[in-house]
């Protein structure tokens, strides 16, 4: 059995006049989270955790904020794509745990709804989804919501198979960067000082 751990972190700032989306649920509150998409900080951190577990880059590689089509996007789309990459690499999610850090609103009354929604997105039982929240004591981050997420992925098979399949999940821009780096590191042909080349004519 192969295991992969994934970790993701994100933060978004509160802004009046927006719906508050957390974990795919809309919470009743006077402010929402600003962002290029719907600002769902928990689903963004979850997307990064899933992609990170298979070394497939991050949310920005798949959904660049420079692309207009992701403006106001439902962040569920990001998690679905990350799950597609995870499945393509042959892994399944074993469990997910998270901590939200926010002054308000209280997460307790909504934790079950968030848990069910996230469990559905990850094809998990709610008992494998941990939803926790803390207030930012002494952090000075009252104007924002922060999310930390970890996931554990499992797969049966050999390490060699795992490496071959996870390589496929790397987005093209990342591969291009790697190729460029490799080409840069190829040494120039060296001619030794004081000796003329003695190649045949
Ligand atoms: Mg974000």
Boltz pocket constraint, residues with backbone or C-beta under 6 A from the ligand:
constraints:
  - pocket:
      binder: B
      contacts: [[A, 10], [A, 11], [A, 12], [A, 35], [A, 39], [A, 40], [A, 41], [A, 44]]
      max_distance: 6.0
